[in-house]
Amino acid sequence: MKTNMKHISEVKPVTVQPRSNTKAMAGIARRGSRPARRNESSGFPHPHAKNAQSAEKNYERYLALARAEALKGDRIAAENYFQHAEHYFRSMAKNAN
């Protein structure tokens, strides 16, 4: 019975071709002709707590959304909204000091 197995000494090592820095190349291509703008809207609403009243309003809103998701049985979405509510709760606490 003859096998087609080669001994380790008979196997030729595979040479690895050096790759170009793909991350650097992707960064160059991404920049393109239009620079990124920080104040540009991404199309999603982003409530910002600029004062204590808006922080409290956003806290209540996210708390209500979290409770609604919990009642529907979606624990993941509820936890997400609870974390958002906690952020605004902390903002209110920071503004109170």
N, C-alpha and C positions, 0 to 999 in steps of 0.2 A: 504494500500500500504506500503510494508515494503522495506526499502533500505538496501543495504549492507555497508553503510557508517559507519565507526567506529568513536567514539568520540575521540578527541585528547588525552584524558586521557587513552584510551585503546590501543593506538598505542605504540609499544615498540620502544625505540630509537635504531637506527642502530649504531653499534660500528664501528669506522673507524680503519682499520688496519694500523699501521705505515708502510710507504714505506721506502725502503732503499734509500740511496742517489744515485739516478740513474745517476746524472751528474758526480759524482766522479767515479762511476763504469765505465762509458763510457770512461772517461779520461784514466783510467788504461788500458782498453782493446785497446784503440786507439794507445797507445804508442808502444805496441808490441815489437818485437825484433829488429826493424830497427829504429834508431833515425831519426828525421826529419833533413834535411840538408837545410840550408838557401840558398846556391848558386845553388841548383839543379834546372834544367829547368823544368817548368811545362808543356812544350809542346806548349806554346803560345808565340808569339813574343812580347817582351817588349822593346820598344824603350826607351833608357835612354839618357837624355840630360847631357852629360859629359862636353860639352863645348858649347859656344854660337852658333857655326855653326850647331851642331846637334839639338839644341833647335829650331833654326829658321827653319831648314829642317822639323822637326816633326810638328812644328806649321803650316807650309804651307801644309803639307800632310794632317793633320787633318782638316784644313780649306777646302781643296779641297773635302775631303770625306763628310764633312758636307754639302757643297753646292750641291754635287751630290745627296745625300739623300733627300735634300730639293726639288730638281727638280723632283725627283721620287715621292714626296708626302709623304715620311715617316718622319714626324715631330719628332717622338721620337728618331729615329736613328740620325737624323740631330742634335738634341739638345745634344745628347751624344757626338758626334764628336765635336760640338762647345765647349763643356765643356773641352774636351781633348785639343783642340786648345788653349783655354784660359789658361790652366795650363802651356803650353809651352810659351805662350805670357808672363805670369808672370815670368817664368824662365828667359826669355830674358831680361826683365826689371830688374830683380835682378842681372843678370850678367853685365848689363850696368853700375851699380852703383859702 
